[in-house]
Amino acid sequence: MRIQGLALKVLMVEDSSTVRTFVRQQLVSLGINNIVVALNSAEALAQLHRDQDINFVLCDLYMEGVDGLGFCAEVRRDANLRKRALPIVIMTGERDKMVLGVVRDLGVAAVLPKPFNTAQLKAVLAQGLGMSF
């Protein structure tokens, strides 16, 4: 998808193949076909260092190894990644207000509650990118 001249490239960090398939379908339905997948935080960090064209990150909160909180903290600690000011959206079924508060304190663009629909995903993308489409 092109948004105001921007060819949108999304990094999806998700360890569940079922959720990856669902999110990919939702993104494609919005016209976003340039999707890079990482199965865990380590893969995602490596991908972000390799690929300067990623504009947006969708990350699961709970994953094996380093979870979404740890991933966000790593991105925010890394000077090169911090300069890119990448919008990160955390996808989660978590409802605990304290946990969600910690997530927001890490500077995420938004929390996308699972399950979500295409309209909710579109709204979060627009919010995270600071533009409408």
Residue pairs with C-beta under 8 A, 6 or more apart in sequence:
1 7
1 8
1 30
1 31
1 32
1 33
1 133
2 8
3 129
3 131
3 133
4 131
4 133
6 55
6 129
7 34
7 53
8 32
8 34
8 55
8 56
8 125
8 129
9 34
9 35
9 36
9 51
9 53
9 54
9 55
9 56
10 27
10 32
10 34
10 35
10 36
10 54
10 55
10 56
10 57
10 58
11 35
11 36
11 37
11 38
11 44
11 47
11 48
11 51
11 54
11 56
11 57
11 58
12 20
12 23
12 24
12 27
12 35
12 36
12 37
12 38
12 57
12 58
12 59
13 38
13 39
13 40
13 41
13 43
13 44
13 57
13 58
13 59
13 60
13 63
13 68
13 71
14 20
14 23
14 37
14 39
14 58
14 59
14 60
14 63
14 91
15 39
15 40
15 60
15 63
15 64
16 60
19 60
19 91
19 114
20 37
23 58
23 91
23 121
24 35
24 37
26 116
26 117
26 118
26 121
27 33
27 35
27 121
28 35
29 118
30 118
30 121
30 122
30 125
32 125
36 47
36 51
36 54
38 44
38 46
38 47
40 63
40 64
40 65
40 66
41 63
41 65
41 66
41 67
41 68
41 70
41 71
41 74
42 65
42 66
44 57
44 59
44 71
45 71
45 74
45 75
45 78
45 81
47 54
48 54
48 57
48 75
48 81
48 86
49 80
49 81
52 84
54 86
55 86
55 87
55 129
56 86
56 87
56 89
56 125
56 128
56 129
57 75
57 86
57 87
57 88
57 89
58 89
58 91
58 112
59 68
59 71
59 72
59 88
59 89
59 90
59 91
60 68
60 90
60 91
60 92
61 67
61 68
61 69
61 90
61 91
61 92
61 94
61 99
61 103
62 68
62 92
62 94
66 74
68 90
68 92
68 103
69 102
69 103
69 106
71 88
72 88
72 90
72 103
72 106
72 107
72 108
73 106
75 81
75 82
75 86
75 88
76 82
76 106
76 107
87 109
87 128
87 129
88 107
88 108
88 109
88 128
89 108
89 109
89 110
89 111
89 112
89 124
89 125
89 128
90 103
90 108
90 110
90 111
90 112
91 112
91 114
91 116
92 100
92 103
92 111
92 112
92 113
92 114
93 113
93 114
93 115
94 100
95 113
100 111
103 111
104 111
109 124
109 127
109 128
110 124
110 127
110 128
112 120
112 121
112 124
113 120
122 133
125 133
126 132
126 133
